[in-house]
Amino acid sequence: MTQVAKPGAWTRVKARMLRKMSIGGGEALHHARLMILPTPFGLFWAVLVILLLLLGINYENSLAHGLSFWLFAVAVVSIFRSWRNLAGVRVQLIADGEAFAGNTLRVMVRLTGRARSHAIDVRLGEARQRLEIHDGEGSAPLELAAFQRGQFSLPTLTLESRWPLGLVRLWAWVAIDTPVLVYPRPELPSTPQGSRRTLEQIEQGDFAGLRRYVPGDAPAHIAWKHWGRSGELVTKRFETPARPSLWLDYEACRGDMEQRLSELTARVLAAEGAQATYGLRLPGQTLAIASGGAHRRRVLEALTLFGGEHRLPWSAQLAASEAAERASASRPLSQEGSA
């Protein structure tokens, strides 16, 4: 797993400010946590109002006076409407499906609040989405690129709005405390060495006799010894349909730790697809043979947290991405040098 560099002074100051000014997921956004700054267009609007006011005073022009007061009133109403647009909004993030290294983490962001809110920009890391709240609720998916397995804290979510006229920018930070898991990349080795022990079959059901062979029967269920003695092709019959039971063994895999975990993850998905029961053997941890969605989650979680159970910041994913890009960039150079 990629090592995370120690943050600099500015990063620490920014993180402290985020902790102080952000709200928690599910909390209503109140005015003390809403930050506001004029946009470039808002600054132009303010300069225009001042110039019109000075023009009206200098030339005693009632039209310039009236226009400046009208533009000022529009700006005040716009700022109030912008504040009302975000005030009271609640944010929830819900994991949408599973995330594997090398793929994307998909989360569903759900906003609840007033009956109607407009043009709310939601930003989570590099992911951005614009939401509208209709009938008190609005939702949209966000996707984050995941490059490394482990348990991670999501980055701070930012709510932003410039509605209705774009004169001011209002934003707020929402801290998400719920950790997310990124499972190892499912990848089988290029050579099948060790796969026999990795997927060791230990159970095939209760034998109940023989029956005449029917085209389409599985070759593994054909009684080959009986065929060698009598020349008659028959199939083994079981009281219940055969359901293989497998042990997924860390020591039976080849390669470094990440390669072994990737292979075991691929084996888990393959066993689930074959509707097999399976168990997991890791150094210092064994999960008994079972099946079902809960068992699948336990096995994948054990593979994800193996070798480091502490929570990492989401910036570790960016570090892993940069390391992968450097490795891919240096690979062609090394190949050219060897050529």
For each residue, the residues with C-beta under 8 A, 3 or more apart:
1: 148 149 150 258 307 308 312 316
2: 148 316 319 320 323
3: 319
4: 312 313 315 316 319
5: 319
6:
7: 11 12 15
8: 11 12
9: 12 13
10: 13 14
11: 7 8 14 15
12: 7 8 9 15 16
13: 9 10 16 17
14: 10 11 17 18
15: 7 11 12 18 19
16: 12 13 19 20
17: 13 14 20 21
18: 14 15 21 22 156 173 175
19: 15 16 22 175
20: 16 17
21: 17 18 33 35 173
22: 18 19 33 156 172 173 174 175
23: 27 28 29 30 33 172 173 174 175
24: 27 174 175 177
25: 91 92 93 174 175 176 177 178
26: 90 91 92
27: 23 24 90
28: 23 88 89 90 113
29: 23 33 34 86 87 88 89 90 91 113 159 172 174
30: 23 33 34 87 88
31: 34 83 87
32:
33: 21 22 23 29 30 172 173
34: 29 30 31 83 86 87 170 171 172
35: 21 170 171 172
36: 79 82 83 168 169 170
37: 168 169
38: 42 43 46 167 168 169
39: 42 43 162 166 167 168 169
40: 43 44
41: 44 45 165 166 167
42: 38 39 45 46 75 166 167 168
43: 38 39 40 46 47
44: 40 41 47 48
45: 41 42 48 49 71 75 167
46: 38 42 43 49 50 75
47: 43 44 50 51
48: 44 45 51 52 71
49: 45 46 52 53 68 71 72 75
50: 46 47 53 54 68
51: 47 48 54 55
52: 48 49 55 56 64 65 67 68 71
53: 49 50 56 57 64 65 68
54: 50 51 57 58
55: 51 52 58 59 61 64
56: 52 53 59 60 61 62 63 64 65 67 68
57: 53 54 60 65
58: 54 55
59: 55 56 64
60: 56 57
61: 55 56 64 65
62: 56 65 66
63: 56 66 67
64: 52 53 55 56 59 61 67 68
65: 52 53 56 57 61 62 68 69
66: 62 63 69 70
67: 52 56 63 64 70 71
68: 49 50 52 53 56 64 65 71 72
69: 65 66 72 73
70: 66 67 73 74
71: 45 48 49 52 67 68 74 75
72: 49 68 69 75 76
73: 69 70 76 77
74: 70 71 77 78 165
75: 42 45 46 49 71 72 78 79 165 167
76: 72 73 79 80
77: 73 74 80 81
78: 74 75 81 82 164 165 167 168
79: 36 75 76 82 83 167 168
80: 76 77 83 84
81: 77 78 84 85 163 164
82: 36 78 79 85 86 161 162 163 164 167 168 170
83: 31 34 36 79 80 86 87 170
84: 80 81 87 114
85: 81 82 117 118 119 120 161 163 164 170
86: 29 34 82 83 89 117 120 159 161 170 172
87: 29 30 31 34 83 84
88: 28 29 30 113 114
89: 28 29 86 111 112 113 114 117 120 133 159
90: 26 27 28 29 111 112 113
91: 25 26 29 109 110 111 157 159 174
92: 25 26 109 110 112
93: 25 107 108 109 110 124 154 157 176 178
94: 107 108 110
95: 99 105 106 107 108 180
96: 106 107 108 141
97: 106
98: 183 300
99: 95 103 104 105 106 146 180 181 182 183
100: 103 146 182 183 184 185 186 265
101: 146 147 148 149 182 183 184 185
102: 146 147 185
103: 99 100 146 185
104: 99 143 144 145 146
105: 95 99 143 144 145 146 180 182
106: 95 96 97 99 141 142 143
107: 93 94 95 96 124 141 142 143 144 154 180
108: 93 94 95 96 139 140 141 142
109: 91 92 93 122 124 129 131 139 140 141 142 157
110: 91 92 93 94 137 138 139
111: 89 90 91 117 120 122 131 133 137 138 139
112: 89 90 92 133 136 137
113: 28 29 88 89 90 117 133 136
114: 84 88 89 117 133 136
115: 133 135 136
116: 132 133 134 135
117: 85 86 89 111 113 114 120 132 133 138 161
118: 85 132 133 161 163 164
119: 85 130 132 161 162 163
120: 85 86 89 111 117 130 131 132 133 138 159 160 161 163
121: 128 129 130 131 158 159 160 161
122: 109 111 128 129 130 131 140 142 157 158 159
123: 127 128 157 158 160
124: 93 107 109 127 128 142 144 154 155 157 158
125: 144 154 155 314
126: 144 145
127: 123 124 142 143 144
128: 121 122 123 124
129: 109 121 122 140 141 142
130: 119 120 121 122 140
131: 109 111 120 121 122 138 139 140
132: 116 117 118 119 120 138
133: 89 111 112 113 114 115 116 117 118 120 136 137 138
134: 116 137 138
135: 115 116
136: 112 113 114 115 133
137: 110 111 112 133 134
138: 110 111 117 120 131 132 133 134
139: 108 109 110 111 131
140: 108 109 122 129 130 131
141: 96 106 107 108 109 129
142: 106 107 108 109 122 124 127 129
143: 104 105 106 107 127
144: 104 105 107 124 125 126 127 154 314 317
145: 104 105 126 317 321
146: 99 100 101 102 103 104 105 182 317
147: 101 102 317 320 321 324
148: 1 2 101 182 316 317 320
149: 1 101 182 183 184 185 258 261 303 304
150: 1 181 182 304 305 308 312 316
151: 179 180 181 304 305 309 310 311 312
152: 179 180 181 182 311 312 313 314 316 317
153: 176 177 179 311 312 313 314
154: 93 107 124 125 144 157 176 178 179 180 314
155: 124 125 313 314 315
156: 18 22 173 174 175 176
157: 91 93 109 122 123 124 154 173 174 175 176
158: 121 122 123 124 171 172 173 174
159: 29 86 89 91 120 121 122 171 172 173 174
160: 120 121 123 169 170 171
161: 82 85 86 117 118 119 120 121 169 170 171
162: 39 82 119 166 167 168 169 170
163: 81 82 85 118 119 120 166
164: 78 81 82 85 118
165: 41 74 75 78
166: 39 41 42 162 163
167: 38 39 41 42 45 75 78 79 82 162
168: 36 37 38 39 42 78 79 82 162
169: 36 37 38 39 160 161 162
170: 34 35 36 82 83 85 86 160 161 162
171: 34 35 158 159 160 161
172: 22 23 29 33 34 35 86 158 159
173: 18 21 22 23 33 156 157 158 159
174: 22 23 24 25 29 91 156 157 158 159
175: 18 19 22 23 24 25 156 157
176: 25 93 153 154 156 157
177: 24 25 153
178: 25 93 154
179: 151 152 153 154 311
180: 95 99 105 107 151 152 154
181: 99 150 151 152 300 301 304 305
182: 99 100 101 105 146 148 149 150 152 304 317
183: 98 99 100 101 149 186 265 300 303 304
184: 100 101 149 258 261 262 264 265 303 304
185: 100 101 102 103 149 262 265
186: 100 183 262 265 266 268 269
187: 259 262 263 265 266
188: 263 266 267
189: 192 193 194 195 253 254 255 259 263
190:
191: 254
192: 189 195
193: 189 254
194: 189 197 198 252 253 254
195: 189 192 198 199 252
196: 199 200
197: 194 200 249 252
198: 194 195 248 249 252 253 263 264 267
199: 195 196 246 247 248 267 270 271
200: 196 197 246 247 249 252
201: 204 244 245 246
202: 245 246 247
203: 243 244 245 277
204: 201 238 242 244
205: 238 239 240 241 242 243
206: 238 239 240
207: 236 237 238
208: 237 238 239
209: 236 237
210: 223 226 234 235 236 237
211: 234 235 237
212: 234 235
213: 217 222 233 234 235
214: 217 235
215:
216:
217: 213 214 221 222 235
218: 221 222
219: 222
220:
221: 217 218 235 236 238 242
222: 213 217 218 219 227 233 234 235 236
223: 210 226 227 234 235 236
224: 227 228
225: 228 229
226: 210 223 229 230 232 234
227: 222 223 224 230 231 232 233 234
228: 224 225
229: 225 226
230: 226 227
231: 227
232: 226 227
233: 213 222 227
234: 210 211 212 213 222 223 226 227
235: 210 211 212 213 214 217 221 222 223
236: 207 209 210 221 222 223
237: 207 208 209 210 211
238: 204 205 206 207 208 221 241 242
239: 205 206 208
240: 205 206 243
241: 205 238
242: 204 205 221 238
243: 203 205 240 275 276 277
244: 201 203 204 274 276 277
245: 201 202 203 276 277 278 289
246: 199 200 201 202 267 271 276 277 278 279 289
247: 199 200 202 278 279 280 281 289
248: 198 199 264 267 268 271 278 279 280 281 299
249: 197 198 200 252 253 281
250: 253 260 264 281 282 283
251: 281 283
252: 194 195 197 198 200 249
253: 189 194 198 249 250 259 260 263 264
254: 189 191 193 194 259 260
255: 189 258 259 260 263
256: 259 260
257: 260 261 306 307
258: 1 149 184 255 261 262
259: 187 189 253 254 255 256 262 263
260: 250 253 254 255 256 257 263 264
261: 149 184 257 258 264 265 303 306
262: 184 185 186 187 258 259 265 266
263: 187 188 189 198 253 255 259 260 266 267
264: 184 198 248 250 253 260 261 267 268 280 303
265: 100 183 184 185 186 187 261 262 268 269 300 303
266: 186 187 188 262 263 269 270
267: 188 198 199 246 248 263 264 270 271 278
268: 186 248 264 265 271 272 278 280 296 299 300 303
269: 186 265 266 272 273
270: 199 266 267 273 274
271: 199 246 248 267 268 274 276 278
272: 268 269 275 276 296
273: 269 270
274: 244 270 271
275: 243 272 291
276: 243 244 245 246 271 272 291
277: 203 243 244 245 246 289 290 291
278: 245 246 247 248 267 268 271 289 290 291 299
279: 246 247 248 286 287 288 289 290
280: 247 248 264 268 285 286 287 299 302 303
281: 247 248 249 250 251 286
282: 250 285 286 302 303 306
283: 250 251
284:
285: 280 282 302 306
286: 279 280 281 282
287: 279 280 290 295 298 299 302
288: 279
289: 245 246 247 277 278 279
290: 277 278 279 287 295
291: 275 276 277 278 295
292: 295 296
293: 296 297
294: 297 298
295: 287 290 291 292 298 299
296: 268 272 292 293 299 300
297: 293 294 300 301
298: 287 294 295 301 302
299: 248 268 278 280 287 295 296 302 303
300: 98 181 183 265 268 296 297 303 304
301: 181 297 298 304 305
302: 280 282 285 287 298 299 305 306
303: 149 183 184 261 264 265 268 280 282 299 300 306
304: 149 150 151 181 182 183 184 300 301
305: 150 151 181 301 302 308 309
306: 257 261 282 285 302 303
307: 1 257
308: 1 150 305
309: 151 305
310: 151
311: 151 152 153 179
312: 1 4 150 151 152 153 316
313: 4 152 153 155 316
314: 125 144 152 153 154 155 317 318
315: 4 155 318 319
316: 1 2 4 148 150 152 312 313 319 320
317: 144 145 146 147 148 152 182 314 320 321
318: 314 315 321 322
319: 2 3 4 5 315 316 322 323
320: 2 147 148 316 317 323 324
321: 145 147 317 318 324 325
322: 318 319 325 326
323: 2 319 320 326 327
324: 147 320 321 327 328
325: 321 322 328 329
326: 322 323 329 330
327: 323 324 330 331
328: 324 325 331
329: 325 326 332 333
330: 326 327 333 334
331: 327 328 334 335
332: 329 335 336
333: 329 330 336 337
334: 330 331 337 338
335: 331 332 338 339
336: 332 333 339
337: 333 334
338: 334 335
339: 335 336
